[in-house]
């Protein structure tokens, strides 16, 4: 695969001389996605699923095509299993507050989750009385399946885990976790926001009940996410938003809800974002997820190799890049994470993330104030890594302890 030609498909890469290593927060977009979004506003900027004129019909067709593309891309049986959301956070909340958890029910997570996979459960603990448990990982953040098993019993109704951690890059074997959950009569939801952009995800093979993802991390428009659910699982979820578009017939006395997935999509939708989602999936499909996985792994290994001797640098998570998914998190002795990030940007336009990465419990439990996170994707190359390593070496040498 010619990844240099891939790089040229991204206008930000063509225009900005810096090095973008913040794709785990939000990816850049290729021309085809931008064209798809602007095409909606230019050619058929109307409402889908309501009016019957030709422009509205075009929007409705495009929405259906995006669901069909999601089903084929993720190996799902039905396009009706995909609900459009704003992001992974909304998708997780849709399940959390629609699942019908009651006092005495338990939810199991890991100790390394994003805040979006803690806050809903903490809220339900305080408002409903559910129980919360989490598996313990090792010091390097690697998932411990035996610890996970020890948290399971018949009170567990839902397991909710991230497939790929956004700090350590460690991956959870979701198929094995799902099998354990089912042995105890529980269901499973997966936060796939960091995994879906970087690896092949097959819903039938993993056999999970729910899968949440952010399209804005997958070359798609900002503010676009997707919730996948097995159809029978979605049938048992209560909607969180009510109004137009998610109903069949409403009278003064009663309401008939629309079938899935429409019942979860109240109000006017982000049609431009939905259409851009299809373009993003087509782009990823053309490049090939296997090629992206290989490319990411090679760049991450190169990053670890070039930075291994930098003075005062400490890796957060496993020091073996093969155990990580596209992410290197680290700290420099004597410097705060935000200081390092700002200096990298100032020295050579190196753009990284700094702070706790919305994974506060992970850092609090380890008595760490955060980290710097560099993340690679399909439009990065070896020169980007070399510039990053050079700038980081200067920061550590001149300003570190």
Helices and strands as residue ranges (DSSP letters): H 3-7, H 11-15, E 19-20, H 31-43, H 54-73, G 79-81, E 82-85, H 88-98, E 106-110, G 115-117, H 119-127, E 131-135, H 145-150, E 156-162, H 174-183, E 187-191, H 203-206, E 210-214, G 215-217, E 225-229, H 231-235, E 247-250, E 255-257, G 262-264, H 271-287, H 289-307, E 313-316, G 321-323, E 327-332, H 337-348, E 350-351, E 353-355, H 360-365, E 371-375, H 382-399
